[in-house]
Amino acid sequence: MKRAVVLGLCLLGAVWLRAFDVQYGSLFKITGIGLEKGRLVLPLSRGKYANVRVLDKSTFDLLKTCAPACKQESAAGEVRLQEVRAAKTRPGMWIADVAVDGKWLLTFLVFQQKDGFSFIVPQDVVVQDEAWLTRVKTQLQAHILAEKKG
């Protein structure tokens, strides 16, 4: 009897929670997006950090109707640093909110190393265009260096 109840709950849960990935042009893919009872559920890094956010209504509407092989056409991959702030808990660390084409907001972590900087992409984002990622890193590094001087 317990198995039947567990199986029934799993099947019911599958109806309420539908997970999928969305491909943003050739730039990146976001994994683990869900729809739960018609409500959009974006992935959380480490179970609590919202490092992927939607910035515009057209993207939100697309995600609410996406099929499992969801693709959103990208624009130029324009990067705008929305906020870059020093981490309160760790010196030499910054939290950077990066807007992409005004559609997505991705939170990168930046760490100062002896020989430069290292960057951590949100765990649910798979970057597929290395040239685009290099542009993001370059902008972040320039911003942090200017901030440290100023």
C-alpha positions as CSV (number, residue, x, y, z in Angstrom):
1,M,0.0,0.0,0.0
2,K,2.8,2.4,0.9
3,R,4.4,1.8,-2.6
4,A,1.1,2.7,-4.3
5,V,0.8,5.9,-2.3
6,V,4.4,6.9,-3.0
7,L,4.0,6.1,-6.7
8,G,0.8,8.1,-6.8
9,L,2.4,11.1,-5.2
10,C,5.4,10.9,-7.6
11,L,3.0,10.9,-10.6
12,L,1.0,13.7,-9.2
13,G,4.2,15.7,-8.5
14,A,5.3,15.2,-12.1
15,V,2.1,16.9,-13.2
16,W,2.6,19.8,-10.9
17,L,6.3,20.3,-11.4
18,R,7.7,20.2,-14.9
19,A,11.4,20.9,-15.2
20,F,13.2,22.0,-18.4
21,D,16.2,23.8,-19.7
22,V,16.2,26.9,-21.8
23,Q,18.8,27.7,-24.5
24,Y,19.5,31.4,-24.9
25,G,20.7,31.7,-28.5
26,S,24.2,30.3,-28.8
27,L,25.4,32.1,-25.6
28,F,24.3,29.9,-22.7
29,K,21.8,27.4,-21.4
30,I,19.9,27.6,-18.1
31,T,19.1,24.2,-16.5
32,G,16.6,23.2,-14.0
33,I,13.8,25.7,-14.6
34,G,10.4,24.5,-13.4
35,L,6.8,25.1,-13.6
36,E,4.8,24.2,-10.5
37,K,1.1,24.6,-10.6
38,G,1.5,27.2,-13.4
39,R,4.1,29.1,-11.4
40,L,7.6,29.7,-12.7
41,V,10.4,28.3,-10.5
42,L,13.9,29.3,-11.3
43,P,16.8,27.3,-10.1
44,L,18.5,28.2,-6.8
45,S,22.3,27.8,-6.4
46,R,23.1,25.8,-3.3
47,G,19.4,25.6,-2.6
48,K,19.0,29.2,-1.6
49,Y,20.7,31.8,-3.9
50,A,18.7,33.2,-6.8
51,N,21.6,33.6,-9.2
52,V,19.4,33.4,-12.3
53,R,16.5,35.9,-12.7
54,V,14.2,37.0,-15.5
55,L,14.2,40.7,-16.4
56,D,11.4,41.1,-18.9
57,K,7.8,40.0,-19.5
58,S,8.4,38.3,-22.9
59,T,11.0,36.0,-21.3
60,F,8.7,35.2,-18.4
61,D,5.8,34.5,-20.9
62,L,8.0,32.3,-23.0
63,L,9.1,30.2,-19.9
64,K,5.5,29.7,-18.8
65,T,4.7,28.0,-22.2
66,C,8.1,26.3,-23.0
67,A,8.3,22.8,-24.2
68,P,11.1,20.6,-22.9
69,A,13.4,21.7,-25.7
70,C,13.0,25.4,-25.0
71,K,15.0,27.9,-27.0
72,Q,14.9,31.7,-26.8
73,E,16.5,33.7,-29.5
74,S,19.3,35.9,-28.2
75,A,20.1,39.5,-29.2
76,A,23.7,40.6,-29.4
77,G,24.5,39.3,-25.9
78,E,24.9,42.8,-24.6
79,V,26.3,42.8,-21.1
80,R,25.4,45.5,-18.6
81,L,26.7,45.4,-15.0
82,Q,23.7,46.0,-12.9
83,E,25.4,45.8,-9.6
84,V,28.9,44.8,-8.4
85,R,29.3,44.6,-4.7
86,A,32.1,43.5,-2.4
87,A,31.2,40.4,-0.3
88,K,30.7,41.3,3.3
89,T,32.0,37.9,4.5
90,R,35.1,37.5,2.5
91,P,37.8,40.1,1.4
92,G,38.8,39.8,-2.2
93,M,35.4,38.6,-3.3
94,W,32.7,40.4,-5.3
95,I,29.1,39.5,-6.2
96,A,28.2,40.7,-9.7
97,D,24.7,40.9,-11.2
98,V,25.1,40.9,-14.9
99,A,22.1,41.8,-17.2
100,V,22.1,40.1,-20.6
101,D,20.2,41.8,-23.3
102,G,17.8,43.1,-20.7
103,K,16.2,39.6,-20.6
104,W,18.3,37.7,-18.0
105,L,20.1,38.6,-14.8
106,L,23.0,36.3,-13.9
107,T,24.9,36.5,-10.7
108,F,28.7,35.8,-11.0
109,L,31.2,35.5,-8.2
110,V,34.5,37.1,-8.7
111,F,37.6,36.3,-6.6
112,Q,40.9,38.2,-6.5
113,Q,43.9,35.9,-6.9
114,K,47.6,36.6,-6.7
115,D,47.9,36.7,-10.4
116,G,44.5,38.2,-11.4
117,F,40.9,37.3,-10.9
118,S,38.8,34.1,-11.1
119,F,35.1,34.0,-12.0
120,I,32.4,31.6,-11.1
121,V,29.4,31.3,-13.4
122,P,26.0,30.5,-11.7
123,Q,25.8,26.7,-11.3
124,D,22.7,26.4,-13.4
125,V,24.2,28.3,-16.4
126,V,26.1,26.4,-19.0
127,V,28.1,28.9,-21.1
128,Q,28.5,27.9,-24.7
129,D,30.1,31.0,-26.2
130,E,33.5,31.4,-24.7
131,A,34.0,34.8,-26.5
132,W,30.9,36.1,-24.8
133,L,32.1,34.8,-21.4
134,T,35.5,36.5,-22.0
135,R,33.7,39.8,-22.6
136,V,31.8,39.4,-19.3
137,K,35.0,38.7,-17.4
138,T,36.8,41.6,-19.0
139,Q,34.0,44.0,-18.0
140,L,33.9,42.7,-14.5
141,Q,37.6,42.9,-14.0
142,A,37.8,46.5,-15.4
143,H,34.9,47.6,-13.1
144,I,36.5,46.1,-10.0
145,L,39.9,47.5,-10.8
146,A,38.4,51.0,-11.4
147,E,36.4,50.7,-8.2
148,K,39.6,49.8,-6.2
149,K,41.5,52.8,-7.6
150,G,38.7,55.2,-7.1
